[in-house]
């Protein structure tokens, strides 16, 4: 069975096969398929994290140790030491996963450097890889116990900060939306502005007119899911059966995705994608708030999972039966006036910076245009010179042909005269010459 809970934090207890209740098997397979498809920690090394867990899960020894380990054993690194005892085949696959991850990170670094126009002829990859805390950069070819320990600690820290980052992103989204609304209204005349402000207020009021939203994790909210989603008799509500029904992968815990799925009915009371007044970004923020509320009140050991024991204990609390109505996002603004002012000042600074870049690019464009004009003029000069040269080359052969016609008879005449002289000349004497006379004699 997949360690779905484990790869969410890499420090969660292993799947425990619970006794399945009577369910339609085909329907269960469909639910599992949807669940697996939606699983994502949101971490930039999410795939690497999942693949490491999947490989480790294939080793019987490591799987057995993980089944008996508690959260603290995993967090403090004791489980990482068991890596030395896994099979050679598993270690080889882990080594390959790490090499692939290092290669991926190198590509990310190169792309980042290229985007910032940073020229580095001698790039120290080992130093640059230290930016990534989820692996050991000193040993880039082998997956060791330190890699598993770093992966656990980094995933723990990153996931603890992940929700806070999502809240911050939503706040900035809301401030940007308000900023754009104000800028839009500024561009209208007074009459149109008043009509538009009235229309916007009507949309806000319409959005607030929704049925009562039950507090997430309360008996009213769970009973509503039991009756409307599970199609079961509300009089027969049973927390233990409810838990097993919604532990869709049967790993003995409710993870964050399984919890968030329980809030769909409540969210549908407030948000409808067909309505102009309903913002789906706000719906996802509302879902996150609901999940955090349940985790705060139910997740006793803070491992981001809800065990059956934790769930049953939460149903024994007074708040479970007496929870107040849930306050939706529209009851409280996501930001203060001071935060909005700082955000708008930041936007103005960025706009000024962009204007400067645009001006610089325009100047460069003008320079390029001037250079283009100069190159075009030079090209035309070269083209004209080539044409003139070609014209001269066409005229020169005609002149040589005329000269040949005039000089040809003279050559023939000279040749004829030369032949005549040669005909009148005495025939050559090939006999040897007589010896000279009166040569002195020698005794």
BATOR-496986 format. One line per field, with one value per residue (C-alpha): residue in one letter; x, y, z. Coordinates in Angstrom, 2 decimals. Example, Ala and Ser with C-alpha at 12.3 -4.5 7.8 and 13.67 -1.06 7.14 Angstrom:
<rs>
residuo: (a,s)
c1: (12.30,13.67)
c2: (-4.50,-1.06)
c3: (7.80,7.14)
</rs>
This chain:
<rs>
residuo: (x,x,x,x,x,x,x,x,x,x,x,x,x,x,x,x,x,x,x,x,x,x,x,x,x,x,x,x,x,x,x,x,x,x,x,x,x,x,x,x,x,x,x,x,x,x,x,x,x,x,x,x,x,x,x,x,x,x,x,x,x,x,x,x,x,x,x,x,x,x,x,x,x,x,x,x,x,x,x,x,x,x,x,x,x,x,x,x,x,x,x,x,x,x,x,x,x,x,x,x,x,x,x,x,x,x,x,x,x,x,x,x,x,x,x,x,x,x,x,x,x,x,x,x,x,x,x,x,x,x,x,x,x,x,x,x,x,x,x,x,x,x,x,x,x,x,x,x,x,x,x,x,x,x,x,x,x,x,x,x,x,x,x,x,x,x,x,x,x,x,x,x,x,x,x,x,x,x,x,x,x,x,x,x,x,x,x,x,x,x,x,x,x,x,x,x,x,x,x,x,x,x,x,x,x,x,x,x,x,x,x,x,x,x,x,x,x,x,x,x,x,x,x,x,x,x,x,x,x,x,x,x,x,x,x,x,x,x,x,x,x,x,x,x,x,x,x,x,x,x,x,x,x,x,x,x,x,x,x,x,x,x,x,x,x,x,x,x,x,x,x,x,x,x,x,x,x,x,x,x,x,x,x,x,x,x,x,x,x,x,x,x,x,x,x,x,x,x,x,x,x,x,x,x,x,x,x,x,x,x,x,x,x,x,x,x,x,x,x,x,x,x,x,x,x,x,x,x,x,x,x,x,x,x,x,x,x,x,x,x,x,x,x,x,x,x,x,x,x,x,x,x,x,x,x,x,x,x,x,x,x,x,x,x,x,x,x,x,x,x,x,x,x,x,x,x,x,x,x,x,x,x,x,x,x,x,x,x,x,x,x,x,x,x,x,x,x,x,x,x,x,x,x,x,x,x,x,x,x,x,x,x,x,x,x,x,x,x,x,x,x,x,x,x,x,x,x,x,x,x,x,x,x,x,x,x,x,x,x,x,x,x,x)
c1: (0.00,1.26,2.67,0.63,0.74,4.48,5.34,3.26,5.77,8.17,7.83,4.39,3.43,3.17,-0.11,-2.00,-4.43,-7.75,-10.75,-12.61,-16.28,-18.78,-18.35,-18.74,-15.27,-15.55,-16.59,-13.66,-11.18,-12.55,-12.13,-8.59,-7.76,-9.00,-7.17,-3.84,-4.16,-4.72,-1.91,0.67,2.64,3.22,6.98,9.31,10.92,7.57,8.28,11.68,10.14,7.42,9.81,12.20,9.33,8.03,11.46,12.03,8.61,9.72,12.35,10.83,13.30,12.76,9.02,8.99,11.03,8.74,5.68,7.07,8.58,6.85,6.90,9.76,11.93,11.47,11.99,15.18,16.84,16.86,15.00,17.60,20.22,18.20,19.09,22.40,20.51,18.32,19.00,21.58,18.88,17.06,20.28,21.05,17.62,17.99,21.40,19.84,17.01,19.52,21.58,18.42,17.48,20.96,20.75,17.33,18.61,21.59,19.23,17.20,20.34,21.52,18.12,18.17,21.65,20.73,17.62,19.70,22.35,24.99,28.09,30.06,32.73,33.73,30.52,30.95,27.97,28.72,28.48,25.35,23.63,23.97,20.98,18.84,18.52,16.77,19.91,23.61,25.49,28.90,28.05,26.18,26.18,25.04,21.99,23.19,21.59,22.32,20.20,17.19,17.70,17.93,14.87,12.86,13.94,13.54,10.10,9.00,10.15,8.84,5.41,5.11,5.65,3.60,0.21,1.58,2.88,-0.50,-2.21,0.26,-0.32,-4.08,-3.68,-1.68,-4.32,-7.06,-5.06,-4.35,-8.04,-8.92,-6.19,-7.48,-11.04,-9.99,-7.99,-10.95,-13.30,-10.84,-11.12,-14.88,-16.83,-18.85,-22.17,-20.71,-18.58,-21.62,-23.51,-20.53,-19.99,-23.65,-23.43,-20.33,-21.98,-25.02,-22.75,-21.09,-24.46,-25.66,-22.53,-23.17,-26.70,-25.95,-27.17,-25.60,-22.13,-21.40,-18.06,-15.71,-15.24,-18.41,-21.13,-23.49,-20.99,-20.11,-23.75,-24.50,-21.79,-23.04,-26.57,-26.10,-22.78,-22.74,-26.52,-26.83,-29.51,-28.69,-30.05,-27.37,-24.39,-21.29,-17.91,-15.84,-17.76,-17.59,-13.81,-13.39,-15.74,-13.59,-10.20,-10.33,-6.93,-7.44,-4.11,-5.58,-5.36,-7.14,-4.59,-5.05,-6.67,-9.14,-10.06,-10.54,-12.88,-15.21,-15.76,-17.14,-20.78,-20.17,-18.23,-20.98,-23.31,-21.16,-19.43,-20.78,-18.48,-21.48,-22.06,-20.23,-20.12,-18.33,-14.54,-13.08,-9.74,-11.61,-13.23,-9.82,-8.66,-11.82,-11.06,-7.55,-8.88,-11.32,-8.63,-6.33,-9.19,-9.74,-6.02,-5.62,-8.40,-7.93,-4.30,-2.84,0.69,0.97,1.99,-0.53,-2.58,-5.69,-5.60,-8.71,-7.83,-7.45,-10.68,-12.70,-11.25,-12.30,-15.91,-15.89,-15.09,-17.78,-17.02,-17.91,-21.60,-21.80,-19.71,-20.79,-21.55,-18.45,-17.40,-16.60,-13.98,-16.42,-16.86,-13.31,-11.04,-7.93,-5.70,-5.46,-5.44,-1.73,-0.95,-2.89,-1.00,2.37,1.25,0.19,3.47,5.29,3.25,4.13,7.83,7.58,5.72,8.47,11.09,9.21,8.88,12.63,13.20,10.68,12.44,15.79,14.39,12.89,16.26,17.92,15.22,15.91,19.64,18.90,16.70,19.51,21.98,19.50,19.20,22.97,23.29,20.56,22.36,25.61,23.88,22.53,26.03,27.45,24.63,25.27,28.99,28.27,25.98,28.59,31.28,29.04,28.34,32.06,32.72,30.07,31.66,35.31,34.98,33.43,36.45,38.92,37.01,37.32,41.03,41.43,39.62,41.97,45.15,44.42,45.23,48.53,49.50,48.62,50.58,53.64,53.34,53.12,56.15,58.08,57.21,58.33,61.67,62.11,61.29,64.04,66.62,69.25,68.64,70.44,73.77,74.02,77.60,80.43,82.48,85.97,88.85,90.44,93.56,97.12,96.90,100.27,101.87,103.26,106.24)
c2: (0.00,3.47,5.49,8.49,9.98,9.42,11.29,14.26,14.89,11.98,11.56,10.10,6.65,3.89,2.72,0.36,-2.01,-1.45,-3.73,-2.37,-1.71,-2.97,-0.66,-0.91,-1.94,-0.27,2.99,2.74,2.28,5.39,7.38,6.12,7.15,10.68,10.89,9.79,12.27,15.20,14.37,17.13,18.66,21.87,21.56,22.18,18.80,17.03,14.44,13.57,13.19,10.86,8.73,8.26,7.10,4.73,3.14,2.81,1.23,-1.68,-2.77,-5.18,-4.24,-0.48,-0.94,-2.95,-0.30,2.44,0.55,0.44,3.96,6.92,10.50,11.48,8.61,9.86,13.54,13.07,11.02,7.59,6.09,7.46,5.14,2.15,3.12,1.27,-2.01,-1.80,-4.01,-3.17,-2.85,-0.21,1.73,1.68,3.08,5.77,6.73,7.15,9.27,11.58,11.96,12.87,15.41,16.97,17.20,18.87,21.38,22.20,22.99,25.24,27.06,27.53,28.86,31.27,32.50,32.87,34.87,37.31,37.60,36.36,35.16,32.55,30.69,28.64,27.66,25.93,23.56,22.19,25.68,26.54,23.29,24.27,26.54,23.40,21.95,18.68,16.83,16.58,18.55,17.18,13.71,14.16,10.55,8.49,8.59,8.26,8.40,12.13,12.65,10.99,12.99,16.26,15.34,14.71,17.86,20.11,18.75,19.22,22.84,23.71,22.24,24.04,27.32,26.35,27.36,30.71,31.40,30.53,32.98,35.70,35.05,35.32,38.59,40.07,38.82,40.60,43.83,43.75,43.22,46.24,48.33,47.51,48.31,51.75,52.47,51.42,53.75,56.65,56.40,56.94,60.16,60.88,59.54,56.25,55.90,56.15,53.55,51.17,51.56,50.77,47.67,46.43,46.91,44.94,42.06,42.08,42.02,39.20,37.15,37.53,36.18,32.48,29.69,29.09,27.54,24.90,24.99,22.44,19.33,19.93,17.33,19.42,19.59,15.88,14.83,16.90,15.05,11.73,12.45,14.34,12.97,9.47,9.07,7.48,7.75,10.77,8.87,6.21,8.60,6.86,8.69,5.53,4.47,8.05,8.04,4.78,5.99,9.04,7.40,6.86,5.17,3.11,4.07,4.58,8.39,11.37,13.49,17.09,16.27,13.86,16.47,19.25,17.01,17.01,20.78,20.80,20.90,23.90,25.75,25.19,27.19,30.28,29.91,29.11,29.43,30.57,33.64,36.87,37.80,34.59,34.41,30.90,32.09,33.08,29.64,27.92,30.25,29.36,25.66,26.17,28.02,25.19,22.55,24.52,24.89,21.12,20.36,22.80,21.16,17.51,16.87,16.33,15.26,17.94,15.50,17.02,13.82,12.87,9.35,7.42,7.88,11.66,11.86,9.95,12.06,15.24,14.02,13.78,17.47,19.96,22.10,19.18,19.51,23.25,24.81,28.26,29.18,29.49,33.05,33.27,35.51,38.33,38.81,40.08,41.84,39.97,43.04,46.34,49.83,50.15,46.92,48.13,51.44,49.67,47.33,50.22,52.02,48.85,48.71,52.33,51.61,48.63,50.69,53.34,50.65,49.19,52.63,53.11,49.74,50.60,53.93,52.16,49.59,52.34,54.07,50.83,50.33,53.77,53.00,49.75,51.56,54.03,51.20,49.44,52.51,52.79,49.14,49.50,52.44,50.50,47.54,49.70,51.09,47.60,46.56,49.53,48.75,45.15,46.24,48.64,45.98,43.54,46.17,46.76,43.06,42.82,45.71,44.53,41.32,43.34,45.71,42.82,41.24,44.47,44.65,41.04,41.76,44.65,42.91,39.62,40.63,42.19,38.99,37.10,39.54,39.27,35.58,35.63,37.90,35.78,32.74,34.50,35.44,31.96,30.62,32.82,31.92,29.29,25.80,24.91,23.01,20.14,19.11,19.65,22.85,22.67,22.97,26.42,27.06,28.10,26.79,26.59,23.19,21.58,19.35)
c3: (0.00,-0.87,2.04,1.07,4.53,4.67,1.51,2.66,5.44,5.10,8.84,9.23,10.42,7.80,6.41,8.67,7.00,8.73,8.36,5.34,5.75,3.21,0.23,-3.49,-4.68,-8.06,-6.42,-4.01,-6.88,-8.52,-5.30,-4.90,-8.45,-7.87,-4.57,-6.02,-8.85,-6.47,-4.05,-4.05,-1.19,-3.14,-2.58,-5.51,-4.84,-4.47,-7.19,-5.75,-2.29,-3.55,-5.62,-2.67,-0.46,-3.15,-3.56,0.21,0.57,-1.65,0.89,3.46,6.21,5.89,5.62,8.84,10.67,9.42,10.65,14.19,14.19,15.75,14.57,16.87,15.61,12.07,12.93,14.92,12.18,13.81,10.90,8.45,9.93,8.74,5.20,5.54,5.87,2.78,-0.24,-2.89,-5.53,-3.47,-2.84,-6.57,-7.40,-4.73,-6.14,-9.57,-8.16,-6.49,-9.67,-11.56,-8.89,-8.95,-12.74,-12.49,-9.94,-12.14,-15.00,-12.70,-11.60,-15.17,-16.21,-13.27,-14.14,-17.80,-16.91,-14.85,-17.61,-15.19,-17.00,-15.09,-17.00,-13.98,-12.23,-8.88,-8.94,-5.47,-3.94,-5.88,-4.91,-1.25,-1.86,-1.87,1.60,0.80,-0.33,0.45,-2.28,-1.30,-2.56,-5.82,-7.01,-4.00,-1.74,1.86,5.29,5.43,2.31,3.91,7.10,5.14,3.09,6.26,8.09,5.06,4.18,7.77,7.88,4.42,5.02,8.33,6.47,3.43,4.82,6.01,2.51,1.02,3.40,2.41,-1.28,-0.75,1.14,-1.71,-4.14,-2.21,-1.98,-5.70,-6.39,-4.24,-5.87,-9.35,-8.25,-7.06,-10.20,-12.33,-10.48,-10.83,-14.60,-14.59,-14.43,-11.30,-12.58,-13.86,-10.73,-8.46,-10.50,-10.51,-6.77,-6.19,-8.41,-6.58,-3.19,-4.35,-5.38,-1.95,-0.19,-2.42,-1.62,2.12,1.79,2.19,4.49,7.86,7.63,10.24,12.03,10.41,12.52,14.55,14.93,12.78,9.96,10.08,10.28,7.21,5.27,6.65,5.45,2.16,0.84,2.28,1.93,5.37,8.03,10.28,13.31,12.84,12.78,14.12,14.36,13.91,10.82,9.53,9.93,7.98,5.26,4.59,5.03,1.27,0.95,4.12,5.68,9.15,9.12,7.61,5.76,4.69,1.36,2.93,5.54,3.00,1.01,4.03,3.74,0.20,1.31,3.57,0.89,-1.68,0.57,0.05,-3.30,-6.74,-9.79,-11.85,-9.67,-10.44,-6.77,-5.70,-5.98,-6.26,-4.85,-1.71,-1.62,-1.56,1.21,3.12,2.66,4.01,7.06,7.76,7.55,9.88,12.35,12.47,12.71,15.58,17.59,16.59,15.58,19.05,18.04,15.29,12.57,10.12,10.19,12.13,13.52,14.50,18.17,17.77,15.82,18.41,21.25,19.45,19.33,23.14,23.57,24.50,21.46,19.19,20.05,20.85,18.09,16.89,13.30,11.13,10.28,6.58,5.03,4.34,8.11,8.49,5.96,4.93,5.32,7.20,5.72,6.55,4.70,1.68,1.68,1.81,-0.97,-3.21,-2.51,-3.51,-6.72,-7.52,-7.03,-9.34,-11.92,-11.82,-12.23,-15.16,-16.75,-16.52,-18.13,-20.86,-21.53,-21.69,-24.09,-26.23,-26.42,-27.39,-30.00,-31.48,-31.60,-33.33,-35.83,-36.58,-36.99,-39.20,-41.41,-41.66,-42.53,-45.15,-46.74,-46.70,-48.25,-51.05,-51.68,-51.88,-54.16,-56.48,-56.55,-57.46,-60.27,-61.67,-61.52,-63.34,-66.00,-66.54,-66.83,-69.56,-71.54,-71.38,-73.51,-76.42,-76.53,-76.69,-79.56,-81.68,-81.08,-82.16,-85.43,-86.29,-85.32,-86.96,-90.63,-89.58,-87.92,-91.07,-93.20,-91.04,-91.17,-94.96,-95.29,-92.92,-94.99,-98.23,-96.78,-95.56,-99.06,-100.75,-98.17,-99.21,-98.17,-95.05,-95.55,-93.26,-94.40,-91.95,-92.44,-94.06,-91.68,-91.55,-93.71,-92.77,-89.25,-87.52,-87.49,-84.39,-84.22)
</rs>
